[in-house]
């Protein structure tokens, strides 16, 4: 920039880097902060209490020290609620590059780096590498699709922007890390059947107590998830607009 020395420009860049907007959020008498680099992320933070009340209520029932897997974490809202309100250890999975960055910033912003972790992994039914097709490069934007482009006349569903991504099944992640969750949230807007197939051993593990799955039940492959969960011993369930909540009795 004309008229600026390198030191002036360096200071300007450092100031810019530190100026990501942050919103204070209060959930069930607990406070945490969320980065709000755009209107989408601001919307998540501003509606933390009423966005998915059934999901919040489910998380409030977790016990301190329990392990929560948030698959399709987006900007980390529900992982933050689990870590701050319920005192859980959280492992979040978010392959979208911008949302992964915001979730990780939120972890450090709230000094949760010792019990909340985010992985840039597309959870599926196999380990590998491929493409994540984004609906937008904007942080907080959902409806992305791993493995295949999803062209649509509806701009909300149109996912055509390719991004390199690494995939891993939940069973493989658990085998490699030894971390077994008590609770799992799966909200990835399409890949839920593959994720369930890749969690066959986990579903039989008695440590797993509950799971939330957002499935599009008008699609037969998604509707079949319900029978899989019942067969795995999750006989108590609640259907909600946010998804189906399954509990092992």
PyMOL commands that set and color helices and strands:
alter all, ss='L'
color gray80, all
select helices_A, chain A and resi 6-17+39-46+53-60+77-84+97-109+170-177+192-197+200-203+220-231
alter helices_A, ss='H'
color red, helices_A
select strands_A, chain A and resi 22-27+30-35+67-71+89-93+116-119+121-124+128-134+145-146+161-169+183-186+210-213+236-240+243-247
alter strands_A, ss='S'
color yellow, strands_A
deselect
rebuild
show_as cartoon
